[in-house]
Amino acid sequence: MKTKLKIHRDDTVMVIAGKFKGRVGKVVRVIPEDSRVVVEGVALQKRHVKAQGDQAGRIIEKERPLHISNVALWNAAEGRRVKVEIRNHEDGSRLRVDKKSGSPIDQAKG
């Protein structure tokens, strides 16, 4: 069963719990099976990579996934967290809406 999440890729989110609380970043990837998101520049992990052939050994940094309950949608224009409400239309489409202002969150894609 596929879980429907209120946070999507390319959304700006704020970390609201844990070691990285207060950081803001863009969602790079959503993992619905585990209810996790990968946020750009947050929860970095250093990884040592051995040398392979002509390529020298190095240390790379990559983002670790965070649980979706530890992040909240962020409205940069108003500087506040956003609670999301899903509104269903007659044609079957779903729209994410800010609960406080009633303004749509999804940008027109086209």
VMD Tcl script that draws the C-alpha trace (Angstrom):
set ca {
  {0.00 0.00 0.00}
  {1.41 3.37 -1.01}
  {1.28 6.10 1.63}
  {0.08 9.56 0.56}
  {2.28 12.20 2.13}
  {1.67 15.93 2.53}
  {5.30 16.81 1.77}
  {6.56 16.49 -1.80}
  {9.90 16.79 -3.59}
  {11.16 20.41 -4.06}
  {9.14 21.66 -1.05}
  {10.92 23.89 1.47}
  {10.76 22.37 4.93}
  {11.96 23.15 8.44}
  {13.29 20.50 10.80}
  {11.15 20.68 13.96}
  {12.69 17.92 16.09}
  {15.98 16.20 16.71}
  {19.63 17.16 16.36}
  {19.04 19.40 13.33}
  {16.06 21.31 14.76}
  {15.59 24.78 13.24}
  {17.35 24.13 9.93}
  {15.54 24.93 6.68}
  {16.16 23.17 3.38}
  {14.68 21.81 0.17}
  {13.36 18.25 -0.06}
  {15.59 16.31 -2.46}
  {13.84 12.95 -2.24}
  {10.78 11.43 -0.59}
  {10.77 7.78 0.53}
  {7.07 6.95 1.11}
  {7.69 3.29 2.04}
  {9.62 4.39 5.16}
  {7.84 7.76 5.66}
  {11.15 9.58 5.28}
  {12.47 12.61 3.40}
  {15.97 13.68 2.39}
  {16.54 17.40 2.97}
  {19.31 19.26 1.16}
  {22.17 20.28 3.48}
  {20.63 18.68 6.60}
  {21.75 15.50 8.40}
  {25.04 15.24 6.51}
  {27.03 12.05 6.91}
  {30.71 11.71 6.03}
  {31.65 8.59 4.10}
  {35.21 7.40 3.45}
  {35.65 5.96 -0.04}
  {38.63 3.79 -0.93}
  {40.78 4.50 -3.96}
  {39.66 2.69 -7.12}
  {41.98 2.52 -10.11}
  {43.19 6.02 -11.04}
  {40.70 7.68 -8.69}
  {42.15 8.67 -5.31}
  {40.47 7.90 -2.01}
  {38.28 10.69 -0.64}
  {35.68 11.66 1.92}
  {32.20 12.43 0.58}
  {29.23 13.95 2.38}
  {25.68 12.83 1.74}
  {22.34 13.58 3.35}
  {20.67 11.00 5.57}
  {16.89 10.57 5.50}
  {14.80 12.16 8.27}
  {11.44 10.87 9.42}
  {8.60 12.91 7.94}
  {7.19 13.66 11.40}
  {10.37 15.63 12.19}
  {9.88 18.16 9.37}
  {7.18 20.73 8.62}
  {6.39 22.65 5.46}
  {7.97 26.13 5.55}
  {6.54 29.34 4.10}
  {9.59 31.57 3.51}
  {7.52 34.62 2.53}
  {5.69 34.70 5.87}
  {8.48 33.07 7.89}
  {6.28 30.42 9.48}
  {5.51 26.71 9.45}
  {2.49 25.60 7.44}
  {-0.12 23.02 8.36}
  {-1.42 21.29 5.25}
  {-5.01 20.43 4.43}
  {-5.98 18.27 1.47}
  {-9.03 19.41 -0.49}
  {-10.63 17.09 -3.01}
  {-12.33 18.50 -6.10}
  {-15.27 17.07 -8.01}
  {-12.97 15.94 -10.84}
  {-11.00 13.78 -8.38}
  {-7.91 16.00 -8.13}
  {-6.32 16.73 -4.77}
  {-5.00 20.16 -3.77}
  {-2.74 21.00 -0.83}
  {-3.94 24.11 0.99}
  {-2.53 26.15 3.90}
  {-4.94 25.63 6.82}
  {-4.41 29.13 8.26}
  {-4.68 31.31 5.12}
  {-6.52 28.95 2.77}
  {-4.04 29.66 -0.02}
  {-2.97 26.76 -2.28}
  {0.51 25.37 -1.72}
  {0.96 23.65 -5.08}
  {2.35 25.88 -7.77}
  {0.90 25.66 -11.27}
  {3.09 23.26 -13.19}
  {3.24 23.73 -16.89}
}
mol new
graphics top color blue
foreach p $ca { graphics top sphere $p radius 0.5 }
foreach p [lrange $ca 0 end-1] q [lrange $ca 1 end] { graphics top cylinder $p $q radius 0.2 }
display resetview
